[in-house]
Amino acid sequence: MMKQASEEAIIIRSELSQPLVNCVLLNCGKYVMQLRDEKPDINEPGRWGLFGGYREMFELPERSVKRELREELGLDIRLRFCFALAYHNIFEGDISEEYDKIVLGEGQAYGSFTLDELCLMNTSKFTIRILTMFEMIKKEKSGPRN
């Protein structure tokens, strides 16, 4: 008797099961965004979004996001894991001191924006969701203000 694939499937959710990596990059408190290329075969073409991409087979998430940032920005950046969402590992890094050294390797342009500015721009919904969560996490970690 054949079993349905869903009966045999075991889903393991871990940092290694997330195939995508993205990075929340900061420049003087603003978010560094990439204006994605106008290629029909990529996600969210022509929209502002986070830097990142797909992990290669057996590649650790941090190594993957660092590789993507070298390819896309020409920078080696110190990063910190922030959170995982759906199929994405989200990292963060501050590039305020390296911002003027960016050599754009992918995308049409880059820029630094506040979340309010990004909400008024042609920004991917996923990016807005990630940045909203990022701000909530930062606020929670900083604790209540008196």
C-alpha positions as CSV (number, residue, x, y, z in Angstrom):
1,M,0.0,0.0,0.0
2,M,1.4,3.4,-1.0
3,K,1.4,6.2,1.6
4,Q,0.6,9.8,0.8
5,A,3.7,12.0,0.7
6,S,2.2,14.1,3.5
7,E,2.1,11.1,5.8
8,E,5.8,10.5,5.4
9,A,7.0,14.1,5.4
10,I,8.9,15.2,8.4
11,I,9.4,18.9,8.6
12,I,12.4,20.2,10.6
13,R,12.3,23.9,11.2
14,S,15.7,25.3,12.1
15,E,18.1,28.0,11.0
16,L,19.5,25.6,8.4
17,S,16.0,24.9,6.9
18,Q,15.5,28.5,5.9
19,P,16.7,28.8,2.2
20,L,16.7,32.6,2.1
21,V,18.8,35.2,3.9
22,N,18.1,38.9,4.1
23,C,19.9,41.7,5.9
24,V,18.5,44.8,7.6
25,L,21.3,47.3,7.0
26,L,21.5,50.6,8.8
27,N,23.2,53.9,7.8
28,C,23.0,56.5,10.5
29,G,19.7,55.1,11.7
30,K,18.1,54.8,8.3
31,Y,17.5,51.5,6.4
32,V,19.7,50.8,3.4
33,M,17.6,49.5,0.6
34,Q,18.2,48.1,-2.9
35,L,16.1,49.1,-5.9
36,R,15.7,45.7,-7.5
37,D,16.4,45.2,-11.2
38,E,13.5,45.1,-13.7
39,K,14.0,41.4,-14.5
40,P,10.8,39.4,-14.9
41,D,12.4,36.3,-13.4
42,I,13.1,37.8,-10.0
43,N,10.9,38.5,-7.0
44,E,9.6,42.0,-6.6
45,P,11.2,43.5,-9.7
46,G,11.5,47.3,-9.7
47,R,10.7,47.6,-6.0
48,W,12.8,48.7,-3.1
49,G,13.9,45.8,-0.8
50,L,16.4,44.3,1.5
51,F,19.7,43.0,0.4
52,G,20.1,39.2,0.5
53,G,19.3,36.1,-1.5
54,Y,19.3,32.3,-1.6
55,R,21.6,30.1,0.3
56,E,23.7,27.7,-1.6
57,M,23.5,24.0,-0.7
58,F,25.0,23.3,2.7
59,E,26.0,26.9,3.1
60,L,25.5,28.3,6.6
61,P,23.1,31.3,6.8
62,E,25.7,33.8,8.1
63,R,28.2,32.8,5.5
64,S,25.4,33.1,2.8
65,V,24.3,36.6,3.8
66,K,27.9,37.8,3.9
67,R,28.5,36.3,0.5
68,E,25.4,38.0,-0.8
69,L,26.5,41.4,0.6
70,R,29.9,41.1,-0.9
71,E,28.3,40.4,-4.3
72,E,25.6,43.1,-4.0
73,L,27.5,45.8,-2.2
74,G,31.2,44.9,-2.4
75,L,31.4,45.1,1.4
76,D,32.5,42.7,4.2
77,I,30.2,43.5,7.1
78,R,29.9,42.4,10.7
79,L,26.4,41.0,11.1
80,R,24.2,39.7,13.9
81,F,21.4,37.2,13.5
82,C,18.1,38.9,14.3
83,F,15.2,36.5,13.7
84,A,13.7,33.9,11.3
85,L,10.4,34.4,9.5
86,A,8.8,31.9,7.1
87,Y,11.7,30.8,4.9
88,H,14.0,33.7,5.7
89,N,16.9,34.2,8.1
90,I,17.1,37.9,9.0
91,F,20.4,39.5,9.9
92,E,21.3,43.1,10.8
93,G,24.3,45.2,10.4
94,D,25.4,48.9,10.7
95,I,27.3,50.1,7.6
96,S,27.3,53.8,8.5
97,E,31.2,53.9,8.3
98,E,31.3,51.9,5.1
99,Y,28.3,53.5,3.3
100,D,30.4,55.6,1.0
101,K,32.5,52.5,0.0
102,I,29.5,50.7,-1.6
103,V,30.1,49.3,-5.0
104,L,26.7,48.2,-6.3
105,G,26.9,44.8,-7.9
106,E,23.2,44.1,-8.2
107,G,20.1,46.2,-8.5
108,Q,19.5,49.6,-10.1
109,A,20.3,51.8,-7.1
110,Y,20.6,51.9,-3.4
111,G,19.6,54.5,-0.7
112,S,18.9,55.1,2.9
113,F,15.4,55.7,4.1
114,T,13.2,55.8,7.2
115,L,10.4,53.2,7.5
116,D,7.9,56.1,7.0
117,E,9.5,57.0,3.8
118,L,9.6,53.4,2.6
119,C,5.9,53.0,3.3
120,L,5.3,55.8,0.8
121,M,7.6,54.4,-1.9
122,N,7.4,51.4,-4.2
123,T,8.7,49.1,-1.5
124,S,8.0,45.3,-1.3
125,K,5.4,44.4,1.2
126,F,7.8,41.7,2.6
127,T,10.4,44.4,3.3
128,I,7.8,46.6,5.1
129,R,6.8,43.5,7.2
130,I,10.4,42.7,8.1
131,L,11.3,46.3,9.0
132,T,8.1,46.6,11.2
133,M,9.0,43.4,13.0
134,F,12.6,44.6,13.3
135,E,11.5,47.8,14.9
136,M,9.2,46.0,17.3
137,I,12.0,43.6,18.4
138,K,14.4,46.6,18.9
139,K,11.8,48.4,21.0
140,E,11.1,45.3,23.1
141,K,14.8,44.7,23.7
142,S,15.4,48.3,24.7
143,G,12.6,48.0,27.4
144,P,10.2,50.6,28.7
145,R,11.3,54.2,28.7
146,N,10.6,56.5,31.7
